[in-house]
C-alpha cells in the first residue's frame, strides 16, 4: 500500500449491511458510455489502480487468462474472462471494447475519504467525491448485487451516464426500479 494511502484519515464503511442494500436498491441506474482498452494477461501481474488525480485506489493481481481493462481516464482493473465477456463487446478497433455494463451508484454520503473491503479482498479507497456502486443486471432488476465497490468521482463521470442519456428515454430494455 502506498504511503499516500497509509497517511490518509479514512472512514471505514461496511457495504454489506442491509442499510447499504436498501440505499443501493434505490439508487439510479447508470450505463457505461465509453470504450475501453483491454488485454489478456499471459503471466501473473500486479495491477495498481491509480485515479486521474494521482491517488492510488487499490491493488489487485491478474492471473494468466485474466483481462486488464483500462478506462478512458487511465484507471485499470482486473476481470475474469467470463465477466469481461458479459461486460464488454468487441469493436472494429483491435484491443478496444465497448462497455455494456450498468451499475446502481450513489455519491459518497460521508463527505470524507472512505475505505471499504473490495470484492477482490483488498482495501479500496475513495475520496469525498467518489461513488459507491454495485453492478446492475437488467435481466434481474430486483437483485441488488453483493459486489460493492468504489469508483473515483472523475472516473465515474468519464465512464458512466444516467441510463436514459446512454440508451435514450424510450429504450426497449429500460431498467425498472426494484419493488420496494
TIVO-2410 file (N, C-alpha, C; in nm, 3 decimals):
# residues 180
REC num residu      c1      c2      c3 atome chaine
REC   1      X   0.086  -0.117   0.000     N      A
REC   1      X   0.000   0.000   0.000    CA      A
REC   1      X   0.090   0.123   0.000     C      A
REC   2      X   0.052   0.222  -0.073     N      A
REC   2      X   0.135   0.342  -0.083    CA      A
REC   2      X   0.129   0.423   0.045     C      A
REC   3      X   0.236   0.501   0.070     N      A
REC   3      X   0.238   0.588   0.188    CA      A
REC   3      X   0.125   0.688   0.180     C      A
REC   4      X   0.092   0.731   0.059     N      A
REC   4      X  -0.017   0.828   0.040    CA      A
REC   4      X  -0.145   0.773   0.101     C      A
REC   5      X  -0.174   0.645   0.079     N      A
REC   5      X  -0.296   0.588   0.132    CA      A
REC   5      X  -0.285   0.561   0.281     C      A
REC   6      X  -0.167   0.518   0.327     N      A
REC   6      X  -0.149   0.488   0.468    CA      A
REC   6      X  -0.165   0.614   0.553     C      A
REC   7      X  -0.127   0.729   0.500     N      A
REC   7      X  -0.131   0.850   0.580    CA      A
REC   7      X  -0.269   0.915   0.581     C      A
REC   8      X  -0.359   0.872   0.497     N      A
REC   8      X  -0.492   0.931   0.492    CA      A
REC   8      X  -0.574   0.890   0.613     C      A
REC   9      X  -0.652   0.982   0.663     N      A
REC   9      X  -0.752   0.951   0.764    CA      A
REC   9      X  -0.877   0.913   0.688     C      A
REC  10      X  -0.919   0.790   0.701     N      A
REC  10      X  -1.035   0.745   0.624    CA      A
REC  10      X  -1.144   0.695   0.717     C      A
REC  11      X  -1.266   0.703   0.668     N      A
REC  11      X  -1.381   0.648   0.739    CA      A
REC  11      X  -1.410   0.513   0.676     C      A
REC  12      X  -1.410   0.407   0.756     N      A
REC  12      X  -1.439   0.274   0.703    CA      A
REC  12      X  -1.589   0.255   0.690     C      A
REC  13      X  -1.629   0.202   0.575     N      A
REC  13      X  -1.770   0.171   0.550    CA      A
REC  13      X  -1.785   0.021   0.529     C      A
REC  14      X  -1.891  -0.036   0.585     N      A
REC  14      X  -1.925  -0.176   0.561    CA      A
REC  14      X  -2.042  -0.177   0.462     C      A
REC  15      X  -2.012  -0.205   0.336     N      A
REC  15      X  -2.113  -0.201   0.232    CA      A
REC  15      X  -2.201  -0.325   0.227     C      A
REC  16      X  -2.177  -0.422   0.317     N      A
REC  16      X  -2.255  -0.546   0.316    CA      A
REC  16      X  -2.381  -0.537   0.402     C      A
REC  17      X  -2.407  -0.423   0.463     N      A
REC  17      X  -2.521  -0.410   0.555    CA      A
REC  17      X  -2.653  -0.397   0.481     C      A
REC  18      X  -2.763  -0.423   0.553     N      A
REC  18      X  -2.897  -0.405   0.498    CA      A
REC  18      X  -2.919  -0.259   0.458     C      A
REC  19      X  -2.863  -0.167   0.536     N      A
REC  19      X  -2.876  -0.024   0.504    CA      A
REC  19      X  -2.818   0.006   0.366     C      A
REC  20      X  -2.700  -0.051   0.336     N      A
REC  20      X  -2.639  -0.028   0.205    CA      A
REC  20      X  -2.714  -0.101   0.094     C      A
REC  21      X  -2.769  -0.217   0.124     N      A
REC  21      X  -2.850  -0.287   0.024    CA      A
REC  21      X  -2.970  -0.201  -0.013     C      A
REC  22      X  -3.035  -0.143   0.088     N      A
REC  22      X  -3.151  -0.057   0.062    CA      A
REC  22      X  -3.109   0.070  -0.013     C      A
REC  23      X  -2.999   0.130   0.030     N      A
REC  23      X  -2.952   0.253  -0.035    CA      A
REC  23      X  -2.919   0.228  -0.182     C      A
REC  24      X  -2.847   0.119  -0.211     N      A
REC  24      X  -2.812   0.088  -0.350    CA      A
REC  24      X  -2.934   0.043  -0.429     C      A
REC  25      X  -3.029  -0.022  -0.362     N      A
REC  25      X  -3.152  -0.065  -0.429    CA      A
REC  25      X  -3.236   0.051  -0.478     C      A
REC  26      X  -3.226   0.163  -0.411     N      A
REC  26      X  -3.300   0.282  -0.451    CA      A
REC  26      X  -3.219   0.377  -0.538     C      A
REC  27      X  -3.096   0.338  -0.567     N      A
REC  27      X  -3.007   0.426  -0.645    CA      A
REC  27      X  -3.042   0.424  -0.792     C      A
REC  28      X  -3.014   0.535  -0.862     N      A
REC  28      X  -3.040   0.536  -1.006    CA      A
REC  28      X  -2.945   0.441  -1.080     C      A
REC  29      X  -2.989   0.400  -1.199     N      A
REC  29      X  -2.908   0.312  -1.284    CA      A
REC  29      X  -2.827   0.398  -1.380     C      A
REC  30      X  -2.699   0.368  -1.387     N      A
REC  30      X  -2.608   0.435  -1.478    CA      A
REC  30      X  -2.555   0.331  -1.577     C      A
REC  31      X  -2.532   0.374  -1.700     N      A
REC  31      X  -2.477   0.285  -1.803    CA      A
REC  31      X  -2.339   0.334  -1.841     C      A
REC  32      X  -2.251   0.240  -1.869     N      A
REC  32      X  -2.119   0.280  -1.918    CA      A
REC  32      X  -2.137   0.343  -2.055     C      A
REC  33      X  -2.068   0.452  -2.078     N      A
REC  33      X  -2.090   0.527  -2.201    CA      A
REC  33      X  -1.972   0.523  -2.297     C      A
REC  34      X  -1.865   0.465  -2.258     N      A
REC  34      X  -1.748   0.477  -2.343    CA      A
REC  34      X  -1.688   0.345  -2.385     C      A
REC  35      X  -1.570   0.358  -2.439     N      A
REC  35      X  -1.493   0.243  -2.483    CA      A
REC  35      X  -1.370   0.231  -2.393     C      A
REC  36      X  -1.322   0.110  -2.382     N      A
REC  36      X  -1.204   0.082  -2.300    CA      A
REC  36      X  -1.101   0.007  -2.383     C      A
REC  37      X  -0.981   0.006  -2.335     N      A
REC  37      X  -0.878  -0.080  -2.392    CA      A
REC  37      X  -0.867  -0.201  -2.300     C      A
REC  38      X  -0.839  -0.316  -2.356     N      A
REC  38      X  -0.828  -0.437  -2.275    CA      A
REC  38      X  -0.725  -0.531  -2.335     C      A
REC  39      X  -0.661  -0.606  -2.245     N      A
REC  39      X  -0.564  -0.705  -2.289    CA      A
REC  39      X  -0.569  -0.823  -2.194     C      A
REC  40      X  -0.548  -0.941  -2.250     N      A
REC  40      X  -0.546  -1.062  -2.170    CA      A
REC  40      X  -0.404  -1.083  -2.119     C      A
REC  41      X  -0.392  -1.124  -1.994     N      A
REC  41      X  -0.263  -1.140  -1.928    CA      A
REC  41      X  -0.211  -1.282  -1.951     C      A
REC  42      X  -0.083  -1.292  -1.990     N      A
REC  42      X  -0.021  -1.423  -2.012    CA      A
REC  42      X   0.050  -1.473  -1.886     C      A
REC  43      X   0.101  -1.381  -1.805     N      A
REC  43      X   0.171  -1.417  -1.681    CA      A
REC  43      X   0.112  -1.338  -1.566     C      A
REC  44      X   0.127  -1.392  -1.445     N      A
REC  44      X   0.078  -1.324  -1.325    CA      A
REC  44      X   0.135  -1.182  -1.321     C      A
REC  45      X   0.047  -1.086  -1.287     N      A
REC  45      X   0.088  -0.945  -1.293    CA      A
REC  45      X   0.013  -0.865  -1.187     C      A
REC  46      X   0.084  -0.779  -1.115     N      A
REC  46      X   0.018  -0.689  -1.021    CA      A
REC  46      X  -0.036  -0.569  -1.097     C      A
REC  47      X  -0.159  -0.532  -1.067     N      A
REC  47      X  -0.222  -0.418  -1.132    CA      A
REC  47      X  -0.260  -0.318  -1.024     C      A
REC  48      X  -0.205  -0.199  -1.033     N      A
REC  48      X  -0.237  -0.092  -0.938    CA      A
REC  48      X  -0.332   0.005  -1.006     C      A
REC  49      X  -0.440   0.037  -0.938     N      A
REC  49      X  -0.537   0.131  -0.991    CA      A
REC  49      X  -0.505   0.268  -0.935     C      A
REC  50      X  -0.469   0.360  -1.024     N      A
REC  50      X  -0.438   0.497  -0.985    CA      A
REC  50      X  -0.539   0.588  -1.051     C      A
REC  51      X  -0.603   0.672  -0.971     N      A
REC  51      X  -0.705   0.762  -1.022    CA      A
REC  51      X  -0.643   0.880  -1.095     C      A
REC  52      X  -0.726   0.952  -1.169     N      A
REC  52      X  -0.679   1.065  -1.251    CA      A
REC  52      X  -0.602   1.166  -1.168     C      A
REC  53      X  -0.640   1.188  -1.043     N      A
REC  53      X  -0.573   1.285  -0.957    CA      A
REC  53      X  -0.444   1.234  -0.896     C      A
REC  54      X  -0.407   1.108  -0.925     N      A
REC  54      X  -0.282   1.051  -0.874    CA      A
REC  54      X  -0.299   0.966  -0.750     C      A
REC  55      X  -0.418   0.956  -0.694     N      A
REC  55      X  -0.441   0.874  -0.576    CA      A
REC  55      X  -0.445   0.727  -0.615     C      A
REC  56      X  -0.367   0.646  -0.542     N      A
REC  56      X  -0.373   0.502  -0.565    CA      A
REC  56      X  -0.497   0.449  -0.495     C      A
REC  57      X  -0.587   0.391  -0.574     N      A
REC  57      X  -0.715   0.345  -0.521    CA      A
REC  57      X  -0.705   0.205  -0.461     C      A
REC  58      X  -0.640   0.113  -0.534     N      A
REC  58      X  -0.631  -0.025  -0.487    CA      A
REC  58      X  -0.526  -0.099  -0.569     C      A
REC  59      X  -0.496  -0.220  -0.525     N      A
REC  59      X  -0.406  -0.308  -0.599    CA      A
REC  59      X  -0.474  -0.444  -0.612     C      A
REC  60      X  -0.442  -0.514  -0.719     N      A
REC  60      X  -0.501  -0.645  -0.745    CA      A
REC  60      X  -0.398  -0.726  -0.821     C      A
REC  61      X  -0.419  -0.856  -0.831     N      A
REC  61      X  -0.329  -0.941  -0.907    CA      A
REC  61      X  -0.407  -1.005  -1.020     C      A
REC  62      X  -0.356  -0.991  -1.141     N      A
REC  62      X  -0.415  -1.056  -1.259    CA      A
REC  62      X  -0.342  -1.189  -1.278     C      A
REC  63      X  -0.420  -1.295  -1.288     N      A
REC  63      X  -0.365  -1.428  -1.312    CA      A
REC  63      X  -0.368  -1.455  -1.462     C      A
REC  64      X  -0.286  -1.549  -1.512     N      A
REC  64      X  -0.289  -1.580  -1.655    CA      A
REC  64      X  -0.432  -1.606  -1.704     C      A
REC  65      X  -0.469  -1.541  -1.813     N      A
REC  65      X  -0.603  -1.552  -1.869    CA      A
REC  65      X  -0.695  -1.438  -1.829     C      A
REC  66      X  -0.665  -1.372  -1.716     N      A
REC  66      X  -0.746  -1.258  -1.674    CA      A
REC  66      X  -0.730  -1.144  -1.775     C      A
REC  67      X  -0.821  -1.049  -1.768     N      A
REC  67      X  -0.819  -0.936  -1.859    CA      A
REC  67      X  -0.797  -0.809  -1.779     C      A
REC  68      X  -0.699  -0.728  -1.822     N      A
REC  68      X  -0.675  -0.597  -1.761    CA      A
REC  68      X  -0.745  -0.494  -1.848     C      A
REC  69      X  -0.838  -0.421  -1.787     N      A
REC  69      X  -0.917  -0.320  -1.857    CA      A
REC  69      X  -0.864  -0.183  -1.818     C      A
REC  70      X  -0.850  -0.095  -1.918     N      A
REC  70      X  -0.808   0.042  -1.892    CA      A
REC  70      X  -0.919   0.135  -1.939     C      A
REC  71      X  -0.979   0.208  -1.843     N      A
REC  71      X  -1.085   0.304  -1.875    CA      A
REC  71      X  -1.029   0.425  -1.946     C      A
REC  72      X  -1.114   0.508  -2.008     N      A
REC  72      X  -1.067   0.627  -2.079    CA      A
REC  72      X  -0.981   0.720  -1.994     C      A
REC  73      X  -1.007   0.727  -1.864     N      A
REC  73      X  -0.929   0.813  -1.775    CA      A
REC  73      X  -0.799   0.750  -1.728     C      A
REC  74      X  -0.771   0.625  -1.768     N      A
REC  74      X  -0.647   0.558  -1.730    CA      A
REC  74      X  -0.661   0.461  -1.615     C      A
REC  75      X  -0.776   0.458  -1.548     N      A
REC  75      X  -0.798   0.367  -1.437    CA      A
REC  75      X  -0.795   0.223  -1.489     C      A
REC  76      X  -0.719   0.135  -1.419     N      A
REC  76      X  -0.706  -0.005  -1.459    CA      A
REC  76      X  -0.771  -0.095  -1.356     C      A
REC  77      X  -0.827  -0.206  -1.404     N      A
REC  77      X  -0.882  -0.306  -1.314    CA      A
REC  77      X  -0.879  -0.441  -1.383     C      A
REC  78      X  -0.897  -0.547  -1.302     N      A
REC  78      X  -0.883  -0.685  -1.349    CA      A
REC  78      X  -1.019  -0.753  -1.350     C      A
REC  79      X  -1.047  -0.826  -1.460     N      A
REC  79      X  -1.169  -0.906  -1.469    CA      A
REC  79      X  -1.135  -1.047  -1.514     C      A
REC  80      X  -1.213  -1.143  -1.466     N      A
REC  80      X  -1.203  -1.280  -1.516    CA      A
REC  80      X  -1.261  -1.280  -1.658     C      A
REC  81      X  -1.214  -1.369  -1.745     N      A
REC  81      X  -1.259  -1.368  -1.885    CA      A
REC  81      X  -1.411  -1.373  -1.903     C      A
REC  82      X  -1.484  -1.458  -1.822     N      A
REC  82      X  -1.630  -1.464  -1.844    CA      A
REC  82      X  -1.696  -1.333  -1.803     C      A
REC  83      X  -1.648  -1.269  -1.697     N      A
REC  83      X  -1.705  -1.140  -1.657    CA      A
REC  83      X  -1.675  -1.033  -1.763     C      A
REC  84      X  -1.556  -1.038  -1.820     N      A
REC  84      X  -1.521  -0.942  -1.925    CA      A
REC  84      X  -1.618  -0.957  -2.042     C      A
REC  85      X  -1.644  -1.082  -2.083     N      A
REC  85      X  -1.735  -1.108  -2.195    CA      A
REC  85      X  -1.877  -1.061  -2.168     C      A
REC  86      X  -1.919  -1.064  -2.042     N      A
REC  86      X  -2.053  -1.017  -2.006    CA      A
REC  86      X  -2.060  -0.865  -2.007     C      A
REC  87      X  -1.948  -0.799  -1.981     N      A
REC  87      X  -1.949  -0.653  -1.963    CA      A
REC  87      X  -1.904  -0.572  -2.085     C      A
REC  88      X  -1.837  -0.638  -2.180     N      A
REC  88      X  -1.781  -0.565  -2.294    CA      A
REC  88      X  -1.806  -0.640  -2.424     C      A
REC  89      X  -1.813  -0.563  -2.533     N      A
REC  89      X  -1.825  -0.624  -2.665    CA      A
REC  89      X  -1.716  -0.564  -2.755     C      A
REC  90      X  -1.666  -0.645  -2.847     N      A
REC  90      X  -1.558  -0.602  -2.935    CA      A
REC  90      X  -1.603  -0.491  -3.029     C      A
REC  91      X  -1.510  -0.406  -3.066     N      A
REC  91      X  -1.533  -0.306  -3.170    CA      A
REC  91      X  -1.446  -0.345  -3.289     C      A
REC  92      X  -1.447  -0.265  -3.391     N      A
REC  92      X  -1.363  -0.295  -3.507    CA      A
REC  92      X  -1.216  -0.260  -3.481     C      A
REC  93      X  -1.190  -0.185  -3.375     N      A
REC  93      X  -1.052  -0.149  -3.340    CA      A
REC  93      X  -0.993  -0.258  -3.251     C      A
REC  94      X  -0.873  -0.305  -3.285     N      A
REC  94      X  -0.810  -0.409  -3.207    CA      A
REC  94      X  -0.778  -0.360  -3.066     C      A
REC  95      X  -0.815  -0.439  -2.966     N      A
REC  95      X  -0.788  -0.406  -2.827    CA      A
REC  95      X  -0.882  -0.303  -2.767     C      A
REC  96      X  -0.982  -0.258  -2.845     N      A
REC  96      X  -1.078  -0.159  -2.797    CA      A
REC  96      X  -1.216  -0.226  -2.789     C      A
REC  97      X  -1.282  -0.205  -2.675     N      A
REC  97      X  -1.410  -0.269  -2.649    CA      A
REC  97      X  -1.512  -0.167  -2.602     C      A
REC  98      X  -1.638  -0.189  -2.636     N      A
REC  98      X  -1.748  -0.103  -2.594    CA      A
REC  98      X  -1.807  -0.162  -2.467     C      A
REC  99      X  -1.818  -0.080  -2.368     N      A
REC  99      X  -1.876  -0.123  -2.242    CA      A
REC  99      X  -2.025  -0.143  -2.257     C      A
REC 100      X  -2.076  -0.249  -2.197     N      A
REC 100      X  -2.220  -0.269  -2.198    CA      A
REC 100      X  -2.272  -0.283  -2.055     C      A
REC 101      X  -2.187  -0.251  -1.959     N      A
REC 101      X  -2.224  -0.265  -1.819    CA      A
REC 101      X  -2.310  -0.154  -1.765     C      A
REC 102      X  -2.380  -0.185  -1.659     N      A
REC 102      X  -2.463  -0.088  -1.588    CA      A
REC 102      X  -2.437  -0.105  -1.439     C      A
REC 103      X  -2.460   0.001  -1.366     N      A
REC 103      X  -2.442  -0.001  -1.222    CA      A
REC 103      X  -2.546   0.087  -1.155     C      A
REC 104      X  -2.578   0.050  -1.033     N      A
REC 104      X  -2.652   0.141  -0.945    CA      A
REC 104      X  -2.543   0.211  -0.865     C      A
REC 105      X  -2.555   0.342  -0.848     N      A
REC 105      X  -2.450   0.414  -0.776    CA      A
REC 105      X  -2.506   0.532  -0.700     C      A
REC 106      X  -2.441   0.560  -0.587     N      A
REC 106      X  -2.474   0.676  -0.505    CA      A
REC 106      X  -2.344   0.748  -0.470     C      A
REC 107      X  -2.357   0.878  -0.449     N      A
REC 107      X  -2.241   0.957  -0.408    CA      A
REC 107      X  -2.200   0.918  -0.266     C      A
REC 108      X  -2.071   0.927  -0.240     N      A
REC 108      X  -2.016   0.904  -0.107    CA      A
REC 108      X  -2.095   0.991  -0.008     C      A
REC 109      X  -2.167   0.930   0.087     N      A
REC 109      X  -2.251   1.009   0.176    CA      A
REC 109      X  -2.178   1.072   0.294     C      A
REC 110      X  -2.049   1.042   0.310     N      A
REC 110      X  -1.978   1.088   0.430    CA      A
REC 110      X  -1.915   1.225   0.415     C      A
REC 111      X  -1.886   1.266   0.291     N      A
REC 111      X  -1.814   1.391   0.271    CA      A
REC 111      X  -1.668   1.381   0.310     C      A
REC 112      X  -1.620   1.260   0.332     N      A
REC 112      X  -1.481   1.236   0.375    CA      A
REC 112      X  -1.419   1.125   0.291     C      A
REC 113      X  -1.290   1.103   0.307     N      A
REC 113      X  -1.224   0.989   0.245    CA      A
REC 113      X  -1.282   0.863   0.307     C      A
REC 114      X  -1.302   0.759   0.225     N      A
REC 114      X  -1.358   0.634   0.276    CA      A
REC 114      X  -1.271   0.516   0.237     C      A
REC 115      X  -1.289   0.408   0.313     N      A
REC 115      X  -1.221   0.281   0.287    CA      A
REC 115      X  -1.325   0.171   0.298     C      A
REC 116      X  -1.320   0.077   0.203     N      A
REC 116      X  -1.405  -0.042   0.208    CA      A
REC 116      X  -1.318  -0.164   0.185     C      A
REC 117      X  -1.373  -0.280   0.210     N      A
REC 117      X  -1.309  -0.404   0.168    CA      A
REC 117      X  -1.371  -0.438   0.033     C      A
REC 118      X  -1.289  -0.435  -0.072     N      A
REC 118      X  -1.338  -0.458  -0.208    CA      A
REC 118      X  -1.372  -0.605  -0.228     C      A
REC 119      X  -1.456  -0.635  -0.328     N      A
REC 119      X  -1.495  -0.774  -0.354    CA      A
REC 119      X  -1.376  -0.866  -0.381     C      A
REC 120      X  -1.263  -0.811  -0.425     N      A
REC 120      X  -1.146  -0.894  -0.454    CA      A
REC 120      X  -1.057  -0.912  -0.331     C      A
REC 121      X  -1.103  -0.865  -0.212     N      A
REC 121      X  -1.034  -0.893  -0.088    CA      A
REC 121      X  -0.925  -0.795  -0.050     C      A
REC 122      X  -0.914  -0.684  -0.116     N      A
REC 122      X  -0.815  -0.581  -0.084    CA      A
REC 122      X  -0.888  -0.455  -0.042     C      A
REC 123      X  -0.825  -0.372   0.043     N      A
REC 123      X  -0.889  -0.245   0.076    CA      A
REC 123      X  -0.900  -0.157  -0.049     C      A
REC 124      X  -1.007  -0.080  -0.055     N      A
REC 124      X  -1.026   0.015  -0.164    CA      A
REC 124      X  -1.057   0.149  -0.100     C      A
REC 125      X  -1.001   0.254  -0.159     N      A
REC 125      X  -1.012   0.387  -0.103    CA      A
REC 125      X  -1.081   0.481  -0.200     C      A
REC 126      X  -1.156   0.575  -0.146     N      A
REC 126      X  -1.221   0.675  -0.228    CA      A
REC 126      X  -1.220   0.809  -0.157     C      A
REC 127      X  -1.224   0.914  -0.236     N      A
REC 127      X  -1.226   1.049  -0.182    CA      A
REC 127      X  -1.368   1.094  -0.154     C      A
REC 128      X  -1.382   1.217  -0.105     N      A
REC 128      X  -1.515   1.270  -0.073    CA      A
REC 128      X  -1.609   1.273  -0.194     C      A
REC 129      X  -1.554   1.278  -0.316     N      A
REC 129      X  -1.638   1.286  -0.436    CA      A
REC 129      X  -1.661   1.151  -0.504     C      A
REC 130      X  -1.617   1.040  -0.442     N      A
REC 130      X  -1.631   0.909  -0.508    CA      A
REC 130      X  -1.775   0.863  -0.507     C      A
REC 131      X  -1.799   0.759  -0.585     N      A
REC 131      X  -1.930   0.696  -0.593    CA      A
REC 131      X  -1.919   0.554  -0.535     C      A
REC 132      X  -2.024   0.510  -0.468     N      A
REC 132      X  -2.034   0.373  -0.419    CA      A
REC 132      X  -2.130   0.302  -0.513     C      A
REC 133      X  -2.088   0.188  -0.566     N      A
REC 133      X  -2.164   0.124  -0.673    CA      A
REC 133      X  -2.176  -0.027  -0.654     C      A
REC 134      X  -2.273  -0.082  -0.726     N      A
REC 134      X  -2.289  -0.226  -0.742    CA      A
REC 134      X  -2.336  -0.251  -0.884     C      A
REC 135      X  -2.302  -0.365  -0.938     N      A
REC 135      X  -2.344  -0.397  -1.075    CA      A
REC 135      X  -2.496  -0.404  -1.084     C      A
REC 136      X  -2.548  -0.369  -1.201     N      A
REC 136      X  -2.691  -0.379  -1.227    CA      A
REC 136      X  -2.711  -0.475  -1.344     C      A
REC 137      X  -2.799  -0.573  -1.325     N      A
REC 137      X  -2.831  -0.669  -1.430    CA      A
REC 137      X  -2.975  -0.644  -1.474     C      A
REC 138      X  -2.996  -0.592  -1.598     N      A
REC 138      X  -3.132  -0.562  -1.642    CA      A
REC 138      X  -3.222  -0.685  -1.649     C      A
REC 139      X  -3.162  -0.805  -1.654     N      A
REC 139      X  -3.242  -0.928  -1.654    CA      A
REC 139      X  -3.291  -0.964  -1.514     C      A
REC 140      X  -3.229  -0.904  -1.412     N      A
REC 140      X  -3.269  -0.927  -1.272    CA      A
REC 140      X  -3.270  -0.793  -1.198     C      A
REC 141      X  -3.362  -0.704  -1.234     N      A
REC 141      X  -3.360  -0.569  -1.177    CA      A
REC 141      X  -3.385  -0.563  -1.027     C      A
REC 142      X  -3.446  -0.666  -0.969     N      A
REC 142      X  -3.474  -0.666  -0.826    CA      A
REC 142      X  -3.357  -0.718  -0.742     C      A
REC 143      X  -3.254  -0.771  -0.806     N      A
REC 143      X  -3.140  -0.825  -0.734    CA      A
REC 143      X  -3.037  -0.713  -0.714     C      A
REC 144      X  -3.004  -0.690  -0.587     N      A
REC 144      X  -2.902  -0.591  -0.553    CA      A
REC 144      X  -2.776  -0.670  -0.521     C      A
REC 145      X  -2.679  -0.660  -0.611     N      A
REC 145      X  -2.558  -0.742  -0.602    CA      A
REC 145      X  -2.477  -0.722  -0.476     C      A
REC 146      X  -2.407  -0.826  -0.438     N      A
REC 146      X  -2.321  -0.821  -0.320    CA      A
REC 146      X  -2.183  -0.763  -0.349     C      A
REC 147      X  -2.143  -0.758  -0.476     N      A
REC 147      X  -2.015  -0.698  -0.512    CA      A
REC 147      X  -2.033  -0.547  -0.514     C      A
REC 148      X  -1.983  -0.483  -0.411     N      A
REC 148      X  -1.998  -0.338  -0.396    CA      A
REC 148      X  -1.859  -0.277  -0.392     C      A
REC 149      X  -1.843  -0.167  -0.460     N      A
REC 149      X  -1.710  -0.111  -0.477    CA      A
REC 149      X  -1.717   0.040  -0.491     C      A
REC 150      X  -1.600   0.102  -0.499     N      A
REC 150      X  -1.588   0.248  -0.510    CA      A
REC 150      X  -1.538   0.282  -0.650     C      A
REC 151      X  -1.591   0.392  -0.704     N      A
REC 151      X  -1.541   0.447  -0.830    CA      A
REC 151      X  -1.509   0.593  -0.803     C      A
REC 152      X  -1.387   0.636  -0.836     N      A
REC 152      X  -1.350   0.776  -0.817    CA      A
REC 152      X  -1.446   0.869  -0.889     C      A
REC 153      X  -1.469   0.987  -0.835     N      A
REC 153      X  -1.564   1.082  -0.893    CA      A
REC 153      X  -1.536   1.118  -1.037     C      A
REC 154      X  -1.411   1.155  -1.067     N      A
REC 154      X  -1.375   1.189  -1.206    CA      A
REC 154      X  -1.390   1.070  -1.298     C      A
REC 155      X  -1.347   0.953  -1.250     N      A
REC 155      X  -1.355   0.831  -1.331    CA      A
REC 155      X  -1.501   0.793  -1.358     C      A
REC 156      X  -1.586   0.811  -1.256     N      A
REC 156      X  -1.727   0.780  -1.275    CA      A
REC 156      X  -1.787   0.871  -1.382     C      A
REC 157      X  -1.758   1.001  -1.372     N      A
REC 157      X  -1.813   1.097  -1.469    CA      A
REC 157      X  -1.763   1.068  -1.610     C      A
REC 158      X  -1.639   1.019  -1.623     N      A
REC 158      X  -1.584   0.989  -1.755    CA      A
REC 158      X  -1.635   0.857  -1.811     C      A
REC 159      X  -1.683   0.770  -1.725     N      A
REC 159      X  -1.720   0.635  -1.766    CA      A
REC 159      X  -1.871   0.611  -1.772     C      A
REC 160      X  -1.948   0.672  -1.684     N      A
REC 160      X  -2.091   0.645  -1.672    CA      A
REC 160      X  -2.175   0.768  -1.701     C      A
REC 161      X  -2.299   0.742  -1.739     N      A
REC 161      X  -2.401   0.847  -1.753    CA      A
REC 161      X  -2.535   0.783  -1.714     C      A
REC 162      X  -2.634   0.865  -1.678     N      A
REC 162      X  -2.765   0.806  -1.649    CA      A
REC 162      X  -2.811   0.720  -1.766     C      A
REC 163      X  -2.878   0.610  -1.735     N      A
REC 163      X  -2.922   0.513  -1.834    CA      A
REC 163      X  -2.990   0.581  -1.953     C      A
REC 164      X  -3.080   0.674  -1.924     N      A
REC 164      X  -3.157   0.741  -2.029    CA      A
REC 164      X  -3.068   0.819  -2.126     C      A
REC 165      X  -2.958   0.876  -2.076     N      A
REC 165      X  -2.868   0.952  -2.163    CA      A
REC 165      X  -2.792   0.861  -2.259     C      A
REC 166      X  -2.762   0.739  -2.216     N      A
REC 166      X  -2.686   0.645  -2.299    CA      A
REC 166      X  -2.777   0.575  -2.399     C      A
REC 167      X  -2.895   0.530  -2.355     N      A
REC 167      X  -2.982   0.449  -2.438    CA      A
REC 167      X  -3.106   0.522  -2.488     C      A
REC 168      X  -3.128   0.644  -2.443     N      A
REC 168      X  -3.246   0.719  -2.483    CA      A
REC 168      X  -3.363   0.693  -2.390     C      A
REC 169      X  -3.455   0.789  -2.379     N      A
REC 169      X  -3.565   0.776  -2.282    CA      A
REC 169      X  -3.663   0.665  -2.314     C      A
REC 170      X  -3.669   0.622  -2.438     N      A
REC 170      X  -3.765   0.518  -2.476    CA      A
REC 170      X  -3.699   0.383  -2.500     C      A
REC 171      X  -3.581   0.361  -2.443     N      A
REC 171      X  -3.507   0.237  -2.466    CA      A
REC 171      X  -3.593   0.116  -2.432     C      A
REC 172      X  -3.587   0.017  -2.520     N      A
REC 172      X  -3.670  -0.104  -2.503    CA      A
REC 172      X  -3.635  -0.179  -2.374     C      A
REC 173      X  -3.508  -0.177  -2.336     N      A
REC 173      X  -3.467  -0.252  -2.218    CA      A
REC 173      X  -3.445  -0.161  -2.098     C      A
REC 174      X  -3.521  -0.054  -2.091     N      A
REC 174      X  -3.503   0.041  -1.981    CA      A
REC 174      X  -3.520  -0.034  -1.849     C      A
REC 175      X  -3.421  -0.021  -1.761     N      A
REC 175      X  -3.430  -0.093  -1.635    CA      A
REC 175      X  -3.540  -0.039  -1.546     C      A
REC 176      X  -3.603  -0.131  -1.476     N      A
REC 176      X  -3.708  -0.092  -1.382    CA      A
REC 176      X  -3.647  -0.079  -1.243     C      A
REC 177      X  -3.706   0.005  -1.163     N      A
REC 177      X  -3.665   0.014  -1.023    CA      A
REC 177      X  -3.718  -0.110  -0.953     C      A
REC 178      X  -3.643  -0.165  -0.858     N      A
REC 178      X  -3.692  -0.284  -0.789    CA      A
REC 178      X  -3.815  -0.252  -0.704     C      A
REC 179      X  -3.897  -0.353  -0.683     N      A
REC 179      X  -4.015  -0.337  -0.599    CA      A
REC 179      X  -3.968  -0.310  -0.456     C      A
REC 180      X  -4.031  -0.218  -0.392     N      A
REC 180      X  -3.991  -0.184  -0.254    CA      A
REC 180      X  -4.081  -0.254  -0.155     C      A
***
